[in-house]
Amino acid sequence: MPQQETLPLEAAPYLDISNPEYSIRSPEVRAARDSSWYARTPYGLAVLRHHEMGKLLIHKSLRQGSHAWPEHNGVNEGHFAKWWGETILVTEGADHRRLRQLVNPAFSPKTVKKLLPEFERITNDLIDDFIEKGECDFMKDFADPYAGRVLALLIGLPEELAGEILELSASMGLALGVTYKQSLPEIEAATEKMYALVDSVLEERIANPGDDMLSMLASASQGEDKLSREELRNMGVMLAFAGVDTTRNQLGLGMSMFLQNPVQWEILAENPKLDMAASAECMRMRPTITWVTREAIEDFEFQGLEIAKGTTLHLFSESAGTDPEAFPEAQFDITAKRDKNYGFGGGMHLCLGQIVAKNDMAVAYRILSQRLTAPKANGQATYLPDSGNTGPTYLPIAFAKR
Ligand code: HEM
């Protein structure tokens, strides 16, 4: 049973999360969570339990911690670093509130509801391409093109550009890994190309707004206030960057949960209204973003622990999502009533695209379960390392047509 009290810093467990072999799901992390709500790491502190993660996500003494990443990697200039330094994710305070107020309406449930038939069309199209074979690589044949085509639809680019968006966002994503500096030429080229893609539609959307989110953002205003041209470009690139890799990885991780739990697949097929619950339950147990980063902007005390200004905190969403205190019936169960999970982060920086993502994944799981029998593993899957941003790279499955 987890202890409630706070251990002194020197007695807290130590997790070497800088080791590439380290797994966020390891028995070591589970044991650390049983003995303490936090652990020490080479980067700062790791927060392991659901209750504390919820409180710290909204704590006023913390800011989003990803702003210093390029600098930490010795990169102080270039297209990616400049773009990153001005994204909504690293903006704080009044500037961040202004941006969220302007862009939030474009991501409302009402806007997303209109997109559901399109998500269904894309799902069915992709299934049509592989269903007769009785097998596929779920990543290459479904998760990759689905995430790319949904994003193209959102920002109003032709769906044929889905492959390019996927490749560019993956190359830009190298900037968030440990090989940032070595991959700099690829990252810089991809950032420039992504800007060019966004620019290619922006002028047109400003002149003739359509139904897509970029058009909505271009005409978004609060009184006299509007997004500037530079803010629009930055946001367009951010949507493509933040929305594609996350969605493909999360879909793949969800499929890996169903592979281990075929009964749940059948439950979903028979109860399509459970699709949103299925989408949330996959993320609770297998979040693609396994931790979100925060940084202390002042010295403060939290549950008896003194946290110094500048301390980095990694809030472990996977560990919080499987915390027995919050989820006593821990097994994967799409019918269970669950407390919220933090796979989309929380507080001021809660994922802007979370309603889109929850819904597009729900549609995908629902239609897949209705058209395919419970999938079986069809070879050895491969995965990205288990920490940071994770997901399958190859996920061969076999099934029958219903
Ligand atoms: C399964 C898919 C997705 C996952 C797992 C995910 C996860 C996250 C996480 C963990 C954060 C950081 C939250 C924090 O620091 O507290 C975030 C932020 C963000 N996400 Fe997502 N995301 C997904 C899809 C999307 C999509 C589809 C879009 C847009 C089309 C999007 C746009 C953003 C933006 C703009 C932010 C920054 C918000 C801010 O700082 O105010 N995401 N996302």
Boltz pocket constraint, residues with backbone or C-beta under 6 A from the ligand:
constraints:
  - pocket:
      binder: B
      contacts: [[A, 64], [A, 88], [A, 89], [A, 90], [A, 91], [A, 100], [A, 154], [A, 238], [A, 239], [A, 240], [A, 242], [A, 243], [A, 244], [A, 246], [A, 247], [A, 250], [A, 288], [A, 289], [A, 292], [A, 293], [A, 342], [A, 343], [A, 344], [A, 345], [A, 346], [A, 347], [A, 348], [A, 349], [A, 350], [A, 351], [A, 352], [A, 353], [A, 354], [A, 356], [A, 357]]
      max_distance: 6.0
